[in-house]
Amino acid sequence: MSTTFSQLGLPGALTATLAARGITEPFPIQQAAIPDALAGRDLAGKAPTGSGKTLAFGLPLLARVGTARSGRPRSLVLAPTRELAEQISQELAPLARAAGRTVCAVYGGVGYRPQISALRRGADVLVATPGRLEDLIDQGAVRLSDAGIVVVDEADRMADMGFLPAVRRILDATPRDRQTMLFSATLDGAVAVLSRDYQVTPVRHEAAAVETEALDIDHHFWLVEHPERVQAAADVVTRTGRSIVFTRTRHGADRLARQLERLGVETTSLHGGRTQSQRNRALDAFSSGRVQALIATDVAARGIHVDDVASVVHFDPPADHKDYLHRSGRTGRAGATGTVVSLVTPQQRGAVRRLQRELDLDAPLGMPRAEDLPAGRVPAPARRPAAARHSGTTAPAPKRPRPRTAVATATPAGAESVYVANLPWDATGDDVEALFSRHGRVHQATVIVDKRTGRSKGYGFVDMPGDHAREAVARLHGADMEGRDLTVRIARPRTWGAA
């Protein structure tokens, strides 16, 4: 007979809220950890992302936490990234309302004033990244002397990112008799030292899903030549549906997003070079299904939870077996099935074999076969550029030569000219056409370049049928392109030669 949340001793308001969301039976880490956490014991949980650990610490925290005074939270959850902090806050918020408690998240990349205002109103549960929290402490906006319950989430990631000194300073500012819960994918090394120094006889629990064989994920390793990787990634996304594609660098993520767009795959990118508002928009576009693929660096490997991610693609190899697990954990979460595809060049075969041995993962290295992957439940075929659709092939449309400087061109009858500005300096007419063609027919797209330097001036024009042009303006004004917020509006009558 399975255990229910009600049987774990949680208050009725919390279990009723969970039941309304269709959540009645706990996952293993929740079933193991919640009773000890409710009893106020220190706890060390070995659990990867996707195992249900947020509720494992969040539910007992909300059941036990008191009401905060202004600027003095009663509990603290530390997270390594702003994405994870925001995710935890959003997951706990409806439960907090049911329990009559408040949750506040503070992290970098956004303004201080709203966060300080929320703290002044009183935050029973404060979810924070170490850097922003220390800034707020220095400003006198928050004091941790009342934080009797502290959670350190993703402690191994904290260590990897060099945050443990800050974590120690923050823990030193909390009461000595606090309850400390620590969750991590590993409990050795620096994490073990942190537990030794800041926990009192902690109870240790482990989620069985830490090992790759315990995850309901199919692992594929495709041998591809370097130039073939883009098409292979497009094939995976087209076949499986909603996908996260990991690259090594920010520039690589932006470049791959443009390349996939040219193949008709709707994408957005996420990496550390983007502002928080841009990252939020990218996640919203992906989670809402407006784009098929999220192209990300490892900043997204932790703390991003989007339901029903069909597949993960390792476009660039992970740094080590831990990163492989963290990336791959974006799919097959919390009992769902998933697909992971690694694109391996001939030069990378030896490193991949070592990675497989470290993971005890027995998967053959073979040729790409998209037809062997599970088809997405909701077919989402890539939208091909117009030339490719007419040809009946999946190949990208051949690039047309673009003039180095603008020339006089008449706008077709019945068409509107759309002005687009704040373009990336390396954006081409093909890039702009690929972006706008998602929202209608494009007669012509031109990026204006400087006659002397040959460099883009950062703006251009797109000719589209009138209704398509207005749709594009509505959809694309303020949209992100490689970290830049585009300005898009119907153009005034222009003189091409004036550039």
C-alpha positions as CSV (number, residue, x, y, z in Angstrom):
1,M,0.0,0.0,0.0
2,S,1.4,3.3,-1.0
3,T,2.0,6.2,1.4
4,T,0.2,9.5,1.0
5,F,1.3,13.0,2.0
6,S,-1.4,13.0,4.6
7,Q,0.2,10.0,6.3
8,L,3.5,11.9,6.6
9,G,2.1,14.3,9.2
10,L,1.7,17.4,7.0
11,P,-1.0,19.9,7.8
12,G,-4.3,19.5,6.0
13,A,-4.0,22.8,4.2
14,L,-0.9,21.7,2.5
15,T,-2.1,18.2,1.5
16,A,-5.4,19.7,0.2
17,T,-3.4,22.1,-2.0
18,L,-1.3,19.2,-3.3
19,A,-4.4,17.0,-3.9
20,A,-6.0,19.9,-5.9
21,R,-3.0,19.7,-8.2
22,G,-3.3,15.9,-8.5
23,I,-0.3,15.2,-6.2
24,T,-1.1,12.7,-3.5
25,E,1.7,10.2,-3.3
26,P,5.3,11.3,-2.4
27,F,8.4,10.5,-4.3
28,P,11.0,8.4,-2.4
29,I,13.1,11.4,-1.2
30,Q,10.0,13.1,0.0
31,Q,8.7,10.1,1.8
32,A,12.1,9.6,3.5
33,A,12.9,13.2,4.4
34,I,9.6,14.9,5.4
35,P,9.0,13.1,8.7
36,D,12.6,13.9,9.9
37,A,12.3,17.5,8.7
38,L,9.0,17.9,10.4
39,A,10.6,16.7,13.6
40,G,13.2,19.5,13.3
41,R,16.2,17.3,12.7
42,D,19.2,18.4,10.6
43,L,19.1,16.5,7.3
44,A,21.5,15.8,4.5
45,G,19.7,14.6,1.3
46,K,21.5,13.1,-1.7
47,A,19.1,13.9,-4.5
48,P,19.5,15.1,-8.1
49,T,17.3,17.6,-9.9
50,G,14.0,16.0,-10.9
51,S,13.8,13.8,-7.8
52,G,11.2,16.0,-6.0
53,K,13.6,17.5,-3.4
54,T,12.0,21.0,-3.5
55,L,8.8,19.6,-1.8
56,A,11.0,17.3,0.4
57,F,12.3,20.4,2.2
58,G,9.6,22.9,1.2
59,L,6.6,21.2,2.7
60,P,8.0,20.7,6.2
61,L,9.5,24.2,6.1
62,L,6.1,25.7,5.5
63,A,4.5,23.5,8.1
64,R,7.0,24.7,10.8
65,V,8.0,28.3,9.9
66,G,6.6,31.2,11.9
67,T,5.6,34.7,10.9
68,A,8.3,37.1,10.1
69,R,9.0,40.6,11.2
70,S,10.0,43.3,8.8
71,G,13.4,42.5,7.3
72,R,13.8,39.4,9.4
73,P,12.8,36.2,7.6
74,R,12.0,33.2,9.7
75,S,13.6,30.7,7.3
76,L,16.1,30.8,4.5
77,V,16.6,28.7,1.3
78,L,19.9,29.2,-0.4
79,A,20.2,28.4,-4.2
80,P,23.2,28.7,-6.5
81,T,21.4,30.3,-9.5
82,R,18.7,32.9,-10.0
83,E,16.7,30.4,-12.1
84,L,16.7,27.9,-9.3
85,A,15.8,30.5,-6.7
86,E,12.8,31.7,-8.9
87,Q,11.7,28.1,-9.5
88,I,11.7,27.2,-5.8
89,S,9.8,30.4,-5.0
90,Q,7.2,29.7,-7.6
91,E,6.7,26.1,-6.5
92,L,6.3,27.1,-2.9
93,A,4.1,30.1,-3.4
94,P,0.7,28.4,-3.7
95,L,1.5,26.1,-0.8
96,A,2.6,29.1,1.3
97,R,-0.7,30.9,0.6
98,A,-2.6,27.8,1.7
99,A,-0.5,27.8,4.9
100,G,-0.9,31.5,5.5
101,R,2.8,32.2,4.9
102,T,4.7,34.4,2.6
103,V,7.6,33.6,0.2
104,C,10.1,36.1,-1.2
105,A,12.9,35.5,-3.7
106,V,16.0,37.7,-4.0
107,Y,18.7,37.2,-6.7
108,G,20.9,39.3,-9.0
109,G,20.2,40.6,-12.4
110,V,17.2,42.6,-11.3
111,G,16.6,45.8,-9.3
112,Y,17.0,46.0,-5.5
113,R,14.0,48.1,-4.8
114,P,11.2,45.5,-5.3
115,Q,13.1,43.0,-3.3
116,I,13.8,45.4,-0.4
117,S,10.1,46.3,-0.4
118,A,9.1,42.7,-0.1
119,L,11.5,42.1,2.7
120,R,10.1,45.1,4.6
121,R,6.6,43.7,4.3
122,G,7.8,40.5,5.9
123,A,9.0,37.3,4.3
124,D,8.4,34.1,6.3
125,V,10.4,32.2,3.7
126,L,13.3,33.9,2.0
127,V,14.7,32.2,-1.1
128,A,18.1,33.7,-2.1
129,T,21.3,33.4,-4.1
130,P,24.4,34.0,-1.9
131,G,25.7,37.1,-3.7
132,R,22.4,39.1,-3.7
133,L,21.7,38.1,-0.1
134,E,25.1,39.4,1.1
135,D,24.5,42.6,-0.8
136,L,21.2,43.1,1.0
137,I,22.7,42.2,4.3
138,D,25.4,44.9,3.7
139,Q,22.7,47.4,2.9
140,G,20.9,46.6,6.2
141,A,17.8,45.4,4.3
142,V,17.8,42.0,5.9
143,R,18.9,40.4,9.1
144,L,19.1,36.6,9.6
145,S,19.0,36.4,13.4
146,D,15.4,35.0,13.2
147,A,16.1,32.4,10.5
148,G,15.6,29.3,12.5
149,I,15.3,27.0,9.5
150,V,17.9,27.0,6.7
151,V,18.1,25.0,3.5
152,V,21.2,24.8,1.3
153,D,20.0,23.5,-2.0
154,E,22.3,22.2,-4.8
155,A,25.3,22.3,-2.3
156,D,27.6,20.6,-4.8
157,R,26.8,23.3,-7.4
158,M,27.5,25.9,-4.7
159,A,31.0,24.4,-4.3
160,D,31.5,24.2,-8.1
161,M,30.7,27.9,-8.5
162,G,32.9,29.0,-5.6
163,F,30.0,30.1,-3.4
164,L,30.9,28.1,-0.3
165,P,32.8,30.9,1.5
166,A,29.6,33.1,1.1
167,V,27.4,30.2,2.2
168,R,29.5,29.9,5.3
169,R,29.3,33.6,6.1
170,I,25.6,33.5,5.7
171,L,25.2,30.5,7.9
172,D,27.3,32.2,10.5
173,A,24.7,35.0,10.6
174,T,21.9,32.7,11.5
175,P,21.0,31.3,14.9
176,R,23.3,28.6,16.2
177,D,20.3,26.4,17.2
178,R,18.8,26.5,13.7
179,Q,17.6,23.5,11.8
180,T,19.9,23.0,8.8
181,M,18.8,20.9,5.7
182,L,21.3,20.3,3.0
183,F,20.5,18.8,-0.4
184,S,23.1,17.9,-3.0
185,A,23.7,15.5,-5.9
186,T,26.8,14.4,-4.0
187,L,27.6,14.4,-0.3
188,D,31.4,14.1,-0.4
189,G,34.3,16.5,-0.6
190,A,33.5,20.1,0.2
191,V,29.9,19.3,0.8
192,A,30.8,16.8,3.4
193,V,33.0,19.4,5.2
194,L,30.1,21.9,5.1
195,S,27.8,19.3,6.6
196,R,30.4,18.5,9.3
197,D,30.8,22.2,10.3
198,Y,27.2,23.4,10.2
199,Q,25.0,20.4,10.9
200,V,24.3,18.5,14.2
201,T,24.1,14.7,13.8
202,P,22.2,15.0,10.5
203,V,20.0,12.3,9.2
204,R,21.1,11.2,5.8
205,H,18.7,10.2,3.0
206,E,19.4,9.3,-0.6
207,A,17.2,9.3,-3.7
208,A,17.5,6.1,-5.7
209,A,17.3,8.2,-8.9
210,V,20.8,9.4,-8.6
211,E,22.2,6.6,-10.8
212,T,21.6,6.9,-14.6
213,E,20.1,3.4,-14.8
214,A,17.4,4.5,-12.3
215,L,16.2,7.2,-14.6
216,D,13.6,6.4,-17.2
217,I,15.8,7.9,-20.0
218,D,17.0,6.4,-23.3
219,H,20.6,7.4,-24.0
220,H,21.9,7.7,-27.5
221,F,25.4,8.5,-28.7
222,W,25.5,9.6,-32.4
223,L,28.8,9.7,-34.3
224,V,28.7,12.8,-36.5
225,E,31.2,14.9,-38.4
226,H,31.6,18.4,-36.9
227,P,29.6,20.2,-39.8
228,E,26.8,17.7,-39.4
229,R,25.9,18.5,-35.8
230,V,23.5,21.3,-36.6
231,Q,21.3,19.1,-38.9
232,A,21.5,16.3,-36.4
233,A,20.3,18.5,-33.6
234,A,17.5,19.8,-35.8
235,D,16.5,16.2,-36.6
236,V,16.2,15.4,-32.8
237,V,14.1,18.4,-32.1
238,T,11.8,17.8,-35.1
239,R,11.3,14.1,-34.2
240,T,10.9,14.3,-30.4
241,G,9.3,17.8,-29.8
242,R,10.2,20.1,-27.0
243,S,14.0,19.9,-26.4
244,I,16.9,21.5,-24.6
245,V,20.2,21.7,-26.5
246,F,23.4,22.3,-24.5
247,T,26.4,24.1,-25.9
248,R,29.7,24.9,-24.2
249,T,29.8,28.7,-24.7
250,R,27.4,31.7,-24.8
251,H,28.5,32.5,-28.3
252,G,28.0,28.9,-29.3
253,A,24.4,29.0,-28.0
254,D,23.5,32.1,-29.9
255,R,25.2,30.8,-33.1
256,L,23.4,27.5,-32.9
257,A,20.1,29.2,-32.3
258,R,20.5,31.2,-35.5
259,Q,21.6,28.0,-37.4
260,L,18.6,26.1,-36.2
261,E,16.2,29.0,-37.1
262,R,17.6,28.8,-40.7
263,L,16.5,25.1,-40.7
264,G,13.1,26.1,-39.5
265,V,13.4,25.1,-35.9
266,E,11.9,27.8,-33.6
267,T,14.4,28.5,-30.8
268,T,15.4,30.7,-28.0
269,S,18.7,30.9,-26.1
270,L,19.6,31.0,-22.4
271,H,23.0,31.7,-20.9
272,G,24.8,33.9,-18.4
273,G,25.3,36.8,-20.8
274,R,21.6,37.6,-20.8
275,T,19.7,39.9,-18.4
276,Q,17.2,38.4,-16.0
277,S,14.3,39.8,-18.0
278,Q,15.7,38.2,-21.1
279,R,16.2,34.9,-19.4
280,N,12.6,35.0,-18.1
281,R,11.3,35.7,-21.5
282,A,13.3,32.8,-23.0
283,L,12.0,30.4,-20.4
284,D,8.5,31.6,-20.8
285,A,8.7,31.1,-24.6
286,F,10.0,27.6,-24.1
287,S,7.7,26.5,-21.3
288,S,4.6,27.9,-23.1
289,G,5.5,26.0,-26.3
290,R,6.0,29.1,-28.5
291,V,9.5,27.7,-29.4
292,Q,10.5,24.1,-29.9
293,A,14.1,24.3,-28.6
294,L,15.9,26.0,-25.7
295,I,19.6,26.4,-26.6
296,A,21.5,26.7,-23.3
297,T,24.8,26.7,-21.6
298,D,25.3,24.8,-18.4
299,V,23.8,27.8,-16.5
300,A,20.5,26.1,-17.3
301,A,21.5,22.6,-16.3
302,R,20.4,23.3,-12.7
303,G,17.4,25.0,-11.4
304,I,15.3,25.0,-14.6
305,H,12.2,22.9,-14.5
306,V,9.9,22.8,-17.5
307,D,7.3,20.0,-17.7
308,D,7.4,17.5,-20.5
309,V,10.8,18.2,-22.0
310,A,11.0,15.4,-24.5
311,S,14.7,15.3,-25.1
312,V,18.1,16.7,-24.2
313,V,20.8,17.1,-26.8
314,H,24.5,17.4,-25.8
315,F,25.6,19.5,-28.8
316,D,28.9,20.1,-27.1
317,P,30.2,17.4,-24.7
318,P,29.7,18.0,-21.0
319,A,32.8,18.8,-18.9
320,D,32.4,15.6,-16.8
321,H,30.0,12.9,-15.8
322,K,28.4,15.2,-13.2
323,D,27.5,17.7,-15.8
324,Y,26.2,15.0,-18.0
325,L,23.8,14.0,-15.3
326,H,22.7,17.5,-14.5
327,R,22.1,18.3,-18.2
328,S,20.3,15.1,-18.8
329,G,18.1,15.6,-15.7
330,R,16.1,18.2,-17.6
331,T,14.2,15.3,-19.2
332,G,12.7,12.2,-17.7
333,R,11.9,14.2,-14.5
334,A,9.7,12.9,-11.6
335,G,8.7,9.6,-13.2
336,A,8.3,10.8,-16.9
337,T,10.3,9.2,-19.7
338,G,12.9,11.1,-21.7
339,T,15.5,10.9,-24.5
340,V,19.1,12.1,-24.3
341,V,21.2,12.4,-27.5
342,S,24.9,13.1,-27.4
343,L,26.5,14.3,-30.7
344,V,30.0,12.9,-30.8
345,T,32.7,13.8,-33.4
346,P,35.4,11.3,-34.3
347,Q,37.9,13.3,-32.2
348,Q,35.7,13.0,-29.1
349,R,35.2,9.2,-29.1
350,G,37.9,8.5,-26.5
351,A,36.5,11.1,-24.1
352,V,33.0,9.8,-24.5
353,R,34.0,6.2,-23.8
354,R,35.6,7.4,-20.6
355,L,32.5,9.3,-19.7
356,Q,30.4,6.2,-20.3
357,R,32.6,4.1,-18.0
358,E,32.3,6.7,-15.2
359,L,28.5,6.6,-15.6
360,D,28.5,2.8,-15.9
361,L,26.4,3.5,-19.0
362,D,26.3,0.9,-21.7
363,A,25.1,2.6,-24.9
364,P,26.5,2.0,-28.4
365,L,28.2,4.8,-30.4
366,G,26.3,4.7,-33.7
367,M,25.2,6.6,-36.7
368,P,22.4,9.2,-36.4
369,R,18.9,7.5,-36.7
370,A,16.2,10.0,-35.8
371,E,13.6,7.4,-36.7
372,D,14.7,5.3,-33.7
373,L,13.7,8.1,-31.3
374,P,10.2,8.3,-29.9
375,A,8.0,10.7,-31.8
376,G,6.6,13.6,-29.8
377,R,3.2,13.2,-28.4
378,V,2.1,16.4,-30.1
379,P,3.8,16.4,-33.6
380,A,5.8,19.6,-33.9
381,P,7.5,19.5,-37.3
382,A,10.1,22.2,-37.9
383,R,8.8,25.0,-40.0
384,R,11.1,25.1,-43.0
385,P,12.0,28.3,-44.9
386,A,9.9,28.9,-47.9
387,A,12.4,27.6,-50.5
388,A,12.8,24.4,-48.6
389,R,9.0,23.9,-48.3
390,H,8.6,24.2,-52.1
391,S,11.5,21.8,-52.8
392,G,10.1,19.1,-50.5
393,T,13.4,18.7,-48.7
394,T,14.6,19.6,-45.2
395,A,17.7,21.4,-46.5
396,P,18.0,25.1,-45.6
397,A,17.3,27.5,-48.4
398,P,20.5,28.6,-50.1
399,K,21.7,32.0,-49.1
400,R,21.2,34.8,-51.5
401,P,24.0,37.3,-52.0
402,R,23.3,40.5,-50.0
403,P,24.5,43.9,-51.1
404,R,27.2,45.5,-49.0
405,T,25.1,48.7,-49.0
406,A,21.4,49.3,-49.3
407,V,20.0,50.0,-52.8
408,A,16.7,51.4,-53.8
409,T,14.1,48.7,-54.0
410,A,10.3,49.2,-54.3
411,T,8.1,47.7,-51.7
412,P,5.6,45.3,-53.4
413,A,2.1,46.5,-53.8
414,G,0.0,45.9,-50.7
415,A,3.1,45.3,-48.6
416,E,4.3,47.2,-45.5
417,S,7.9,47.9,-44.7
418,V,8.9,47.0,-41.1
419,Y,11.7,48.8,-39.4
420,V,13.8,46.7,-37.1
421,A,16.6,48.1,-34.9
422,N,19.1,47.1,-32.2
423,L,20.2,44.2,-34.3
424,P,23.3,42.2,-33.3
425,W,26.3,43.6,-35.2
426,D,26.8,40.3,-37.0
427,A,23.2,39.8,-38.0
428,T,22.6,39.2,-41.7
429,G,19.6,39.7,-43.9
430,D,19.1,35.9,-43.8
431,D,19.0,36.0,-40.0
432,V,16.4,38.7,-40.0
433,E,14.4,36.9,-42.7
434,A,14.4,33.7,-40.7
435,L,13.2,35.5,-37.6
436,F,10.4,37.4,-39.4
437,S,9.3,34.5,-41.6
438,R,7.9,32.8,-38.5
439,H,5.2,35.4,-38.5
440,G,4.3,35.7,-42.1
441,R,5.6,36.0,-45.7
442,V,8.7,38.0,-46.2
443,H,9.2,39.7,-49.5
444,Q,12.7,41.0,-48.7
445,A,14.8,41.6,-45.6
446,T,17.8,44.0,-45.7
447,V,20.3,44.9,-43.0
448,I,21.8,48.3,-43.5
449,V,25.6,48.4,-43.6
450,D,28.1,51.2,-43.5
451,K,29.6,51.9,-46.9
452,R,33.1,52.6,-45.5
453,T,33.5,49.8,-43.0
454,G,31.1,47.2,-44.4
455,R,29.7,46.6,-40.9
456,S,26.1,46.5,-40.0
457,K,24.6,49.7,-38.6
458,G,22.4,47.7,-36.4
459,Y,19.1,48.2,-38.2
460,G,17.3,47.2,-41.3
461,F,13.9,46.8,-43.1
462,V,11.6,43.9,-43.8
463,D,8.9,44.0,-46.5
464,M,5.8,41.9,-45.7
465,P,2.1,41.8,-46.6
466,G,0.3,44.4,-44.5
467,D,-1.4,42.0,-42.1
468,H,1.7,39.9,-41.7
469,A,3.8,43.0,-41.0
470,R,1.4,44.1,-38.2
471,E,1.5,40.6,-36.7
472,A,5.3,40.6,-36.8
473,V,5.4,44.0,-35.1
474,A,3.1,42.8,-32.3
475,R,5.1,39.6,-31.8
476,L,8.6,40.8,-32.2
477,H,8.8,44.3,-30.7
478,G,10.9,43.9,-27.5
479,A,11.9,40.3,-28.4
480,D,15.4,39.2,-27.8
481,M,18.0,38.5,-30.4
482,E,21.4,37.5,-29.0
483,G,20.9,39.5,-25.8
484,R,19.5,42.6,-27.6
485,D,15.9,43.8,-27.2
486,L,14.7,44.5,-30.7
487,T,12.8,47.6,-31.7
488,V,10.2,46.7,-34.4
489,R,7.6,49.0,-35.9
490,I,6.0,49.9,-39.2
491,A,8.5,52.0,-41.1
492,R,8.1,55.6,-42.1
493,P,8.6,56.3,-45.8
494,R,12.3,55.8,-46.3
495,T,15.0,57.0,-48.6
496,W,17.4,54.0,-49.2
497,G,20.3,56.0,-50.5
498,A,20.5,58.1,-47.2
499,A,22.3,55.3,-45.4
